Amino acid sequence: MDVVESAWAGSPTAPEATLRVRELLTSVPSVGPTRAARVMAQLEIAESKRVGGLGIRQRKRLHDWLVRRENRPEVTPSRLVVLAGPTAVGKGTVSTFIRENYPDVHLSVSATTRSPRPGEVDGVNYIFVTDEEFDRLEKSGQMLETATVHNAFRYGTPRAPIDAALAEGKSVLLEIDLQGARSVRKAMPEAVLVFLLPPTWEELVRRLIGRGTEESAEQQRRLETAKVELAAQDEFDHKVVNEEVSQAAREVVDLMAIPSNT
Ligand code: 5GP
């Protein structure tokens, strides 16, 4: 704000006046080059324009945009984000993308009693345990939450790594089912709950069948679960549509106010 005011008050060759609008916008917190380009198009300001070279109407539009931006409430970074959503919506793909592209996010590794799928690595995708081991972890209070998913296997979130990451000031992402999200909300009310939506129901069915890792009775069971899960979306703080993985991941990570490296 101060920059544009002194640019327009002073000499046209002053440093503020020769600053490009694009540079001014990207100096605003959480505005990157893509966002800046979008804002400039919306304000009808050409890509190469400098602050001092703007016409009267462009100045007004830019001024108003900066005022709106300055006055908007502070976004408080969320430290614990729970990503849930219907089965096969792509939670796993989004969280894998986050693991690979946003190293500052601590992704919780769940324990499960199901067997590894091809390519899954113990300790990375899940901690694969027996029923007895799962019982032991649960009874000794080491789980933040546990749930039996699709009436089949047990899944749970180990508590210690999350506490440690939060204590270090890191942001933590939990990719769990709906029951788990509800349990976390009770245990940690400060957690932010994000619901991942498919672009359409048809797309969800296509993704579920397309994965081909489950036999048809299991697919049917998962479809039923997905219907019930979709109905719970309004319990969540935010909804993100998984149209495209990197975009969905970006939206989730934005809630943690993590700087981008993509
Ligand atoms: P999958 O077996 O396909 O990897 O996961 C099945 C479901 O279990 C997914 O909806 C996934 O989000 C959920 N899930 C994975 N880990 C946990 C966990 O620790 N707790 C809960 N409640 N659900 C989990």
Residues whose N, C-alpha, C, O or C-beta is under 5 A from the ligand:
A	BS01	5GP	S110 A111 T146 A147 V149 Y155 G156 T157 E175 I176 D177 Q179 G180
